[in-house]
């Protein structure tokens, strides 16, 4: 007897506000069916039909409150707020088997994920109390890698062959539009995993959708997975690198990076408005890393070929100091 066809439809509606980019509305729907292996359909709606007013009003309100509260450090730069809703419908043999809806709120500063939670509740505030300038950095300040910076180095090292290939973060993406474990399909339809895998890859491999903002791409790379580490206390004072973005090579041929950063001094954090320029090969920099000094958090992962995804990663200590890592400012 032929198994009943399974159809999965996932819709992502979102309103995103970001500095310099204005306000964008997105509504995307992807449909995959087990009766047509390897086939899927992606549909979009016009911007004026994209999102419910509730998402728009909520995103605007959260952005305004956070922007006003951290104006001294932000000056309109870097803050992104996204309010979204994900709806998943599964039918089996033409009958609805399950439907689920998730709302979420994402707050980012550049690549640093400050808040990514289900529901509309915003973060209590942003972590900075002031702005930092490169002249505030001391050469002896210890360097801590934030989650996005660690993921960027790990991915770059794997790309260059300087680190063993990983299998991903070992868990579902923390970004709600990407998170639909296969067990949900098995429970809803009664079909065994092997059957679903054979029927349609997109039904069984939701990590194929791991790109931000509901774009449902089909890239094959997992987010690079940092290794397990011992635990240590966060340094009392440190230069915390929020992200590392490749930017060519320095004069001596070493890989160069743009680094977003903040200065941590006790309970105080000061946000760097400018980007620093760092140098070092990714594998060599990873060899300088030590213990995890903060719990794993959601982070935006950018790999060397430009694909974006989300994963979990901790902050980690290093044996580096600011004077060793950060290139001198150009005159």
C-alpha positions in Angstrom: 0.0 0.0 0.0 1.4 3.4 -1.0 2.1 5.7 2.0 0.0 8.9 2.2 1.7 11.9 0.8 3.2 14.3 3.3 3.2 18.1 2.6 5.1 20.6 4.7 4.4 24.3 4.4 6.5 26.8 6.4 5.7 30.6 6.3 7.9 33.3 7.7 6.6 36.8 8.2 8.9 39.4 9.6 9.5 43.1 10.0 13.2 44.2 10.3 14.5 47.6 11.3 18.2 48.3 11.0 20.4 51.4 11.0 21.0 52.6 7.5 18.7 50.0 6.0 15.4 51.4 7.0 12.4 49.0 7.5 11.9 45.9 5.5 9.0 43.5 5.4 9.3 39.8 4.4 6.8 37.1 3.8 8.1 33.8 2.3 6.4 30.4 2.1 8.2 27.2 1.2 6.3 24.0 0.4 7.8 20.5 0.1 5.9 17.3 -0.7 6.9 13.7 -0.3 5.0 12.8 -3.5 7.5 14.8 -5.5 10.9 13.9 -4.2 13.5 16.7 -4.6 10.8 19.3 -5.5 9.9 22.4 -3.5 8.1 25.7 -4.1 9.0 29.1 -2.8 6.4 31.9 -2.9 6.6 35.5 -1.8 3.9 38.1 -1.2 4.1 41.8 -2.0 5.5 44.1 0.7 2.1 45.6 1.5 0.7 42.1 2.2 3.8 40.9 3.9 3.1 41.3 7.6 0.5 41.9 10.2 0.4 45.4 11.8 1.2 43.8 15.1 4.7 42.7 14.0 5.4 46.1 12.5 4.3 48.1 15.5 6.1 45.8 17.9 9.4 46.0 16.0 9.2 49.8 15.8 8.4 50.1 19.5 11.3 47.9 20.6 13.8 49.5 18.2 12.8 53.0 19.5 13.2 52.1 23.2 16.5 50.3 22.7 17.9 53.0 20.4 17.0 55.7 22.9 18.4 53.8 25.8 21.8 53.2 24.2 22.1 56.4 22.1 25.4 57.3 23.8 27.1 54.2 22.4 25.1 53.6 19.2 24.5 56.9 17.5 22.3 55.0 15.1 24.9 52.5 14.1 24.6 48.7 14.1 21.3 48.0 15.9 18.9 45.6 14.2 15.5 44.5 15.5 13.4 41.8 13.8 9.9 40.8 15.0 8.7 37.6 13.2 6.2 34.8 13.1 6.8 31.3 11.8 3.8 29.1 10.9 4.2 25.4 10.0 1.5 23.2 8.5 1.8 19.5 7.9 -0.7 17.5 5.9 -0.8 13.8 5.5 -3.0 12.3 2.7 -4.6 15.7 2.2 -5.7 16.1 5.8 -4.1 18.5 8.2 -1.9 16.6 10.7 -0.5 19.5 12.7 -0.1 23.3 12.7 2.2 25.4 14.9 2.9 29.1 15.2 5.9 30.7 16.8 6.6 34.4 17.3 10.0 35.6 18.2 12.2 38.7 18.6 15.7 39.1 17.4 18.0 42.0 18.4 21.5 42.2 17.0 24.4 44.7 17.1 26.3 44.1 13.9 27.0 40.3 14.1 26.5 40.1 17.9 23.2 38.5 18.8 21.9 40.4 21.9 18.5 38.7 22.1 16.8 35.8 20.3 13.8 34.5 22.2 10.4 33.1 21.5 7.6 35.6 22.2 7.4 39.3 22.1 9.3 40.1 25.3 12.2 42.5 24.6 15.6 42.4 26.4 15.7 44.7 29.5 18.2 46.9 27.8 21.4 46.9 25.8 24.7 46.0 27.6 26.7 49.1 27.1 27.0 52.1 29.4 29.2 54.2 27.1 31.1 54.4 23.9 34.7 53.2 23.5 37.4 54.6 21.3 40.5 52.7 20.1 42.6 55.0 22.3 40.8 53.5 25.4 42.4 50.1 24.6 45.5 49.2 26.6 48.2 47.0 24.8 48.1 44.6 27.7 44.3 44.1 27.7 43.5 40.4 27.4 41.5 39.4 24.3 38.3 37.5 24.6 36.5 36.1 21.6 32.8 36.5 21.5 30.5 33.8 20.0 30.4 35.3 16.4 34.2 35.9 16.4 34.9 32.3 17.5 32.5 30.9 14.8 34.1 33.1 12.1 37.7 31.9 13.0 36.5 28.2 13.2 34.8 28.4 9.8 37.8 30.2 8.2 40.3 27.6 9.7 38.2 24.8 8.3 38.0 26.4 4.9 41.8 26.7 4.8 42.3 23.1 6.0 43.9 24.3 9.2 41.3 22.6 11.4 39.4 19.3 11.2 36.0 19.5 9.5 33.1 19.7 11.9 29.5 18.4 11.6 27.8 21.5 12.7 26.7 22.9 16.0 25.1 19.6 17.1 21.7 21.1 17.7 19.0 22.9 15.8 19.6 26.5 14.7 18.5 28.9 17.4 16.8 31.1 14.7 13.1 30.0 14.7 12.6 29.9 11.0 15.3 27.2 10.7 14.2 25.0 13.6 11.9 22.2 12.6 13.4 18.9 13.9 12.5 15.7 12.0 10.9 14.3 15.1 8.1 16.8 14.6 7.3 15.3 11.3 7.6 11.7 12.6 5.1 12.5 15.4 2.7 14.4 13.2 2.6 11.9 10.3 3.5 8.5 11.8 6.0 8.1 8.9 9.4 6.7 9.9 12.5 8.9 9.5 14.0 6.8 6.7 10.7 7.0 4.7 10.7 10.8 5.0 14.4 11.1 4.2 13.8 9.1 1.0 10.7 11.0 0.1 12.0 14.6 0.2 15.3 15.9 1.5 13.9 19.2 2.5 11.4 17.5 4.8 14.1 15.5 6.6 16.9 18.0 6.4 15.8 21.4 7.7 19.4 22.5 8.1 19.3 23.0 4.3 17.2 26.1 5.1 19.9 27.6 7.4 20.1 31.2 6.1 18.8 34.2 7.9 15.6 36.1 7.5 13.6 33.2 6.1 15.3 33.1 2.7 15.2 29.3 2.8 18.4 28.7 0.9 19.9 25.3 0.1 23.5 25.8 1.0 25.2 22.6 2.2 27.6 24.0 4.8 26.8 23.6 8.5 27.8 26.3 10.9 31.3 25.5 12.1 31.2 23.9 15.6 33.7 25.1 18.2 35.2 22.3 20.4 34.3 21.6 24.0 36.3 23.7 26.4 37.1 23.9 30.1 35.4 26.7 32.0 37.0 29.8 33.5 35.9 33.2 34.9 35.5 36.1 32.5 38.6 38.5 32.9 37.9 41.5 35.0 39.1 43.7 32.2 39.2 42.6 28.6 38.9 43.5 25.0 35.9 41.5 23.8 35.7 40.9 20.1 32.1 40.8 19.0 32.9 39.7 15.5 35.7 39.2 13.0 35.2 39.8 9.3 37.9 38.9 6.7 39.3 42.0 4.9 42.2 40.8 2.8 45.8 40.7 4.0 48.1 43.0 5.8 51.4 44.3 4.3 53.3 41.2 5.6 50.8 38.8 4.0 49.0 37.9 7.2 45.2 37.5 7.0 43.5 40.7 8.1 40.2 41.2 9.9 37.8 43.9 10.8 36.8 43.5 14.4 33.7 44.9 16.2 34.5 45.1 19.9 33.6 46.3 23.3 35.7 47.0 26.4 34.7 45.2 29.5 35.9 46.6 32.8 34.2 44.9 35.8 30.5 45.3 35.4 30.8 48.0 32.8 30.8 47.5 29.0 31.7 50.2 26.5 30.9 49.7 22.9 33.4 50.5 20.2 31.9 52.7 17.5 34.8 52.1 15.1 36.0 48.8 13.7 39.5 47.6 14.7 41.9 46.0 12.3 43.4 42.7 13.5 45.8 40.3 11.9 46.5 36.6 12.1 45.9 33.3 10.4 42.6 31.7 11.7 44.2 28.4 12.7 47.0 30.2 14.6 44.6 32.4 16.4 42.5 29.4 17.4 45.6 27.8 18.9 45.7 30.8 21.3 42.2 30.2 22.6 41.6 28.7 26.0 38.6 28.2 28.2 34.9 29.2 27.8 34.2 32.2 30.0 30.5 32.6 29.4 27.7 30.2 28.5 27.0 29.4 24.9 24.6 31.9 23.2 23.0 32.3 19.8 25.4 33.9 17.3 25.4 34.8 13.7 27.9 32.7 11.8 29.4 34.0 8.5 31.6 31.5 6.6 34.3 32.5 4.2 32.1 32.2 1.1 29.6 34.6 2.5 26.8 32.3 3.6 25.1 33.2 6.9 23.6 31.0 9.4 23.0 30.9 13.2 24.6 28.6 15.8 25.4 28.5 19.5 28.9 29.3 20.8 30.5 30.6 24.0 32.8 33.5 24.8 36.4 32.1 25.1 39.6 33.4 26.7 42.8 33.7 24.7 46.5 34.1 25.4 46.4 37.1 23.1 46.7 40.7 24.2 45.3 43.7 22.4 48.9 44.9 21.5 49.7 41.6 19.8 46.4 41.2 17.8 45.3 44.7 16.9 47.1 46.4 14.0 48.2 50.0 14.7 45.9 52.6 13.3 47.0 54.2 10.0 48.3 57.7 10.4 
